[in-house]
């Protein structure tokens, strides 16, 4: 996985006064407070929730280490075999091992969400499939030991979950049976021919968003907003690369963000620059809290595109008017609750976090992919899953999975408006 560092681009000052005279800009809206130097903005949670008489809920359990559960892609290298080469032929009973760090203090909650989703998938389509849940810790050594047990007793292995553990399998040259990795390894080494990566990817989301924005703004110039966090730089870099490949220009701004607060002086400076040179659209590699502050300072008139991290959710009483109209891609599980494939699975009542919901959905689709690999060995296929439209293909001996997530427009107080054909 490649980290991409983006410095503050000064191209926003490049436009001459004649550009303003041409009539391609409009006055900036009044500043609502986030762009005032020294001012304060709420960081992550909006302060517009409706008051209720219900007792205050206890604080949520600590979230697992973000560096291990936020997935990121690497290019899939050509291999020499097929993931299905040793899987159970159609018509028999296939044994599938689910290898997860259930014993890990940091990743246990994420692993449990994947496990619950995987077993929900198995409960619905269990014919001809036996599932063996194999727990491990989060160290590479623990993963390798658990993987050895898994391949010795099963036809297909699903896991591991942590990027470092997937990398350990590759480095150890131990992948001898079809294996569905739940995360993208941070390695430049070629992937084993029997390893198929099914993990979620913020970079793939960013590339999908770039294609969407290019369709709606074929000659548009984009302003790419991000921060110093690794996931923000990866998402911004993926969008910028695809945007350039599509023949478009962009300016990039790295916003200082500390403890969820976007620096007010930086927002004020950005606002002043946009008074001079206004882009046609914005891509935000930001979470919902940071994007809320940005749009409070800059206004909401510019078309804004984002990845799933900007999804504020749809909790009862939640109101985030600053995000109204934001275009984003996310899993059908989170933005299309009435999707036919989504409705057939139970929703875990304890999984209030969107991250945990996405991992639960990943577990469902990981089971469906493993099941299809077992029943249709050696062939590509497509699935209409709860994480998106999945396409599994083999090219030049290498197997890959492409996921097209759902495109939606956030509507404050309503939910999500589906966008067809994206």
C-alpha positions in Angstrom: 0.0 0.0 0.0 1.4 3.3 -1.0 1.1 6.4 1.0 0.7 9.5 -1.0 1.7 12.9 0.5 0.0 16.0 -0.7 1.2 19.5 0.1 -0.9 22.5 0.1 -1.3 23.5 -3.5 -1.1 27.2 -4.3 -2.8 26.9 -7.6 -6.0 28.5 -6.3 -4.4 32.0 -6.6 -3.5 31.4 -10.2 -6.7 32.8 -11.8 -6.5 36.4 -13.0 -9.1 39.1 -12.4 -10.3 38.6 -15.9 -11.7 35.2 -14.8 -14.0 37.0 -12.4 -15.2 39.3 -15.2 -16.1 36.4 -17.3 -18.9 35.6 -14.9 -17.9 32.0 -14.0 -18.0 32.7 -10.2 -20.6 33.5 -7.7 -20.4 35.3 -4.4 -19.3 33.2 -1.4 -22.1 32.6 1.1 -21.9 34.2 4.5 -19.4 32.6 6.9 -21.3 30.6 9.5 -18.5 30.6 12.0 -16.1 27.8 11.0 -14.0 30.0 8.8 -13.5 32.7 11.4 -9.9 32.8 12.7 -9.9 31.5 16.2 -13.5 30.4 16.0 -14.7 27.0 17.1 -16.6 24.3 15.2 -18.0 21.0 16.5 -15.5 18.3 15.4 -17.2 15.0 14.7 -20.7 15.0 16.2 -23.3 17.6 15.1 -24.9 19.6 17.9 -28.3 19.5 16.2 -29.7 16.3 17.6 -33.3 16.5 18.8 -33.8 16.3 22.5 -35.4 13.2 23.9 -36.5 12.0 27.3 -34.6 8.7 27.0 -31.7 8.2 29.4 -28.3 8.9 28.2 -26.7 5.8 26.8 -23.3 4.7 28.1 -20.3 5.6 25.9 -19.6 3.1 23.1 -16.9 0.5 23.4 -13.5 1.6 22.2 -13.1 1.1 18.5 -10.4 -1.2 17.2 -7.1 0.1 15.9 -8.0 2.1 12.8 -4.7 1.3 11.1 -5.7 -2.4 11.1 -9.3 -2.1 10.1 -9.4 0.6 7.5 -8.6 -1.3 4.3 -6.6 -0.1 1.4 -5.9 -1.7 -2.0 -2.7 -2.8 -3.8 -2.5 -3.8 -7.4 -3.2 -7.5 -8.0 -0.2 -9.1 -9.7 -0.4 -11.9 -12.2 -0.3 -15.4 -10.7 0.1 -18.9 -12.1 -2.9 -20.7 -10.8 -6.5 -20.3 -9.7 -8.0 -19.8 -6.3 -10.5 -22.6 -7.0 -7.9 -25.2 -8.0 -8.2 -27.2 -4.8 -11.8 -26.3 -3.7 -14.5 -28.8 -3.2 -16.2 -29.7 -6.5 -19.8 -28.7 -7.0 -22.2 -31.2 -5.5 -20.2 -32.1 -2.4 -19.8 -30.6 1.0 -17.2 -27.8 1.2 -15.5 -26.9 4.4 -14.8 -23.2 4.8 -12.6 -21.9 7.6 -13.2 -18.4 8.9 -9.9 -17.1 10.4 -10.3 -14.1 12.6 -8.4 -12.3 15.4 -11.2 -13.0 17.9 -8.6 -13.2 20.7 -7.1 -9.7 19.9 -7.8 -6.9 22.4 -7.6 -4.3 19.6 -9.3 -6.2 16.7 -11.7 -8.4 18.6 -14.7 -6.1 18.1 -14.1 -5.8 14.4 -13.5 -9.6 14.1 -16.8 -10.3 15.9 -18.7 -8.1 13.5 -17.2 -10.0 10.5 -17.9 -13.3 12.2 -21.6 -12.3 12.8 -22.1 -11.3 9.2 -20.4 -14.5 7.9 -22.6 -16.7 10.0 -25.7 -14.8 9.0 -24.8 -15.6 5.4 -24.2 -19.2 6.2 -27.5 -19.4 8.1 -29.4 -18.3 5.0 -27.4 -20.5 2.5 -26.0 -23.4 4.4 -26.7 -26.2 2.0 -23.4 -28.0 1.1 -21.3 -25.7 3.3 -19.7 -26.3 6.7 -18.1 -23.4 8.5 -15.2 -23.8 11.0 -14.4 -20.6 12.9 -10.8 -20.5 13.9 -9.7 -17.7 16.3 -6.3 -16.2 16.4 -4.5 -13.3 18.0 -3.4 -10.2 16.0 0.3 -11.1 15.7 1.7 -12.5 12.4 3.0 -15.5 14.4 -0.5 -16.3 15.8 -2.0 -15.8 12.4 0.4 -18.2 10.7 -0.2 -20.9 13.3 -4.0 -20.6 13.0 -3.7 -20.5 9.2 -1.8 -23.8 9.2 -4.6 -25.4 11.2 -7.2 -23.9 8.8 -5.7 -25.2 5.6 -5.1 -28.6 7.1 -8.8 -29.2 7.8 -10.7 -27.1 5.3 -11.1 -26.6 1.5 -11.2 -22.7 1.6 -9.9 -20.2 4.1 -11.6 -16.8 4.6 -9.2 -14.4 6.4 -7.1 -13.0 7.9 -8.5 -9.6 8.8 -5.5 -7.4 9.6 -3.3 -6.0 6.8 -0.2 -7.1 8.6 -1.5 -10.7 8.9 -2.3 -10.9 5.2 1.2 -9.6 4.5 2.6 -12.4 6.7 0.8 -15.0 4.7 2.4 -13.6 1.5 5.8 -13.3 3.0 5.7 -16.8 4.4 4.7 -18.4 1.1 2.2 -20.5 2.9 -1.0 -20.0 0.8 -1.6 -23.5 -0.5 -5.4 -23.5 -0.7 -8.0 -20.9 -1.9 -7.8 -18.0 0.6 -10.0 -14.9 0.7 -8.1 -12.1 2.4 -10.4 -9.7 4.3 -7.9 -6.8 3.9 -5.5 -5.5 1.4 -1.9 -6.3 2.2 0.7 -3.5 2.5 3.3 -5.2 0.4 4.9 -4.9 -3.0 5.3 -8.6 -3.4 3.3 -10.5 -5.9 0.2 -12.1 -4.5 0.0 -15.9 -4.4 -2.1 -17.3 -7.2 -4.6 -18.8 -4.7 -5.1 -15.5 -2.8 -8.2 -13.4 -3.6 -8.5 -10.0 -1.8 -12.1 -9.2 -0.9 -11.6 -6.4 1.6 -13.2 -3.0 1.4 -11.2 -0.2 -0.1 -11.3 3.6 0.4 -9.2 4.0 -2.7 -11.6 2.1 -4.9 -14.4 4.3 -3.5 -12.4 7.4 -4.5 -11.8 6.1 -8.0 -15.5 5.3 -8.4 -16.4 8.9 -7.2 -13.9 10.3 -9.7 -15.7 8.5 -12.5 -19.1 9.7 -11.3 -17.9 13.3 -11.0 -16.4 13.2 -14.4 -19.7 12.1 -15.9 -21.6 15.0 -14.2 -18.8 17.6 -14.9 -17.0 16.6 -18.1 -14.9 19.8 -18.1 -14.9 20.5 -14.4 -11.9 21.5 -12.3 -11.9 19.9 -8.9 -10.7 21.1 -5.5 -9.4 18.0 -3.6 -9.6 18.4 0.2 -7.8 16.1 2.7 -5.8 15.9 5.8 -2.6 14.4 7.1 -4.1 11.0 8.1 -2.8 8.1 6.0 -6.3 7.1 4.9 -7.1 10.7 3.8 -4.0 10.9 1.8 -4.6 7.5 0.2 -8.2 8.5 -0.8 -7.1 11.9 -2.1 -4.3 10.4 -4.0 -6.5 7.8 -5.6 -9.1 10.4 -6.7 -6.4 12.7 -8.1 -4.8 10.0 -10.1 -8.0 8.8 -11.6 -9.1 12.4 -12.2 -5.9 13.2 -14.1 -6.2 9.9 -16.1 -9.7 11.1 -17.2 -8.0 14.3 -18.5 -9.1 16.7 -15.8 -7.3 19.2 -13.6 -7.5 19.8 -9.9 -6.0 21.7 -7.0 -5.3 20.0 -3.7 -5.4 21.4 -0.2 -4.3 19.6 3.0 -6.2 20.9 5.9 -4.8 20.9 9.4 -7.1 18.8 11.6 -6.4 18.3 15.3 -8.6 16.2 17.5 -11.4 16.4 15.0 -11.2 20.2 14.7 -10.4 21.8 11.3 -8.1 24.8 11.8 -10.3 27.9 11.5 -7.4 30.0 10.1 -6.9 27.5 7.3 -10.6 27.5 6.5 -10.6 31.3 6.4 -7.6 31.3 4.1 -9.3 28.7 1.8 -12.4 30.8 1.7 -10.5 33.9 0.7 -8.8 32.0 -2.1 -12.1 30.6 -3.4 -13.4 34.1 -3.6 -10.8 34.6 -6.3 -10.8 31.2 -8.1 -13.8 29.1 -7.6 -13.6 25.4 -8.7 -16.5 23.6 -10.3 -16.7 20.8 -7.7 -15.1 19.5 -4.5 -13.8 16.1 -3.6 -13.5 15.6 0.2 -11.3 12.9 1.6 -12.7 13.8 5.0 -15.0 12.3 7.6 -18.5 13.6 8.3 -17.4 15.9 11.1 -14.6 17.6 9.2 -16.7 18.0 6.0 -19.4 19.5 8.1 -17.0 22.2 9.3 -15.7 22.8 5.8 -19.2 23.3 4.3 -20.2 25.5 7.2 -17.3 27.8 6.4 -17.4 27.6 2.6 -21.1 27.2 1.9 -23.0 24.3 0.4 -23.5 25.5 -3.2 -20.5 23.7 -4.7 -21.2 20.2 -5.9 -19.4 18.0 -3.3 -18.3 14.4 -3.7 -17.1 12.1 -0.9 -16.3 8.6 0.1 -18.1 6.5 2.7 -16.1 8.2 5.6 -18.3 11.3 5.0 -21.5 9.4 5.7 -23.0 10.8 8.9 -25.5 7.9 9.3 -29.2 8.1 9.9 -29.6 7.9 13.6 -33.0 9.0 15.0 -32.9 12.8 15.7 -29.7 13.3 13.7 -29.6 16.6 11.7 -26.6 17.6 9.7 -27.9 20.3 7.3 -24.4 21.2 6.3 -24.1 17.8 4.5 -27.3 18.0 2.6 -26.7 17.3 -1.1 -23.3 15.7 -0.6 -22.8 12.9 -3.2 -21.1 9.9 -1.8 -20.5 6.2 -2.4 -21.0 3.6 0.4 -22.2 0.1 0.8 -25.8 -0.8 -0.1 -26.0 -2.1 3.5 -25.7 1.4 4.8 -27.4 3.6 2.2 -30.0 1.3 0.6 -31.8 -0.5 3.5 -34.7 -1.3 1.1 -32.3 -3.1 -1.4 -33.7 -6.6 -2.0 -30.4 -8.3 -1.2 -30.0 -6.2 2.0 -33.5 -6.9 3.4 -33.0 -10.7 3.6 -30.4 -10.5 6.3 -30.9 -9.6 10.0 -29.3 -6.5 11.3 -27.3 -6.7 14.6 -29.0 -4.4 17.0 -25.7 -3.8 18.9 -23.8 -2.6 15.8 -24.5 1.1 16.0 -21.2 2.1 14.5 -21.2 2.5 10.7 -17.7 0.9 10.7 -19.0 -2.2 12.5 -22.0 -2.3 10.2 -19.7 -2.3 7.2 -17.6 -5.1 8.6 -20.8 -7.1 9.3 -21.8 -6.6 5.6 -18.3 -7.6 4.6 -18.7 -10.9 6.4 -22.0 -11.6 4.6 -20.4 -11.0 1.2 -17.2 -12.9 2.1 -19.4 -16.0 2.8 -21.2 -15.6 -0.5 -18.0 -15.3 -2.5 -16.5 -18.3 -0.7 -19.6 -20.3 -1.3 -19.7 -19.5 -5.0 -16.0 -20.4 -5.3 -16.7 -23.8 -3.8 -19.7 -24.4 -6.0 -18.4 -23.1 -9.3 -14.7 -23.8 -9.2 -12.5 -22.3 -11.9 -15.0 -19.8 -13.3 -15.6 -16.1 -12.9 -18.9 -14.8 -11.6 -20.9 -11.8 -10.5 -22.8 -11.3 -7.3 -25.3 -8.7 -6.2 -24.0 -8.3 -2.7 -24.7 -6.2 0.4 -21.3 -4.4 -0.1 -21.9 -3.7 -3.8 -22.0 -5.4 -7.2 -19.1 -7.9 -7.0 -17.3 -9.2 -10.1 -14.7 -11.9 -9.7 -12.5 -12.5 -12.7 -9.3 -14.2 -13.7 -6.9 -12.5 -16.1 -3.4 -13.8 -17.0 -3.6 -16.3 -14.1 -4.5 -13.6 -11.5 -7.8 -13.5 -9.7 -9.3 -10.2 -8.7 -12.5 -8.8 -7.2 -14.1 -5.6 -8.3 -16.7 -4.0 -6.1 -19.1 -1.3 -7.4 -20.6 0.4 -4.3 -23.9 2.3 -4.2 -24.0 6.0 -5.2 -26.3 8.2 -3.1 -27.0 11.8 -2.2 -27.3 12.6 1.4 -30.6 14.3 2.3 -30.7 15.8 5.8 -33.6 14.5 7.9 -34.6 12.0 5.2 -31.6 9.6 4.5 -30.2 8.8 1.1 -31.4 9.4 -2.4 -30.2 6.6 -4.6 -28.4 7.5 -7.9 -29.1 5.0 -10.6 -26.4 3.9 -13.0 -23.4 4.8 -10.9 
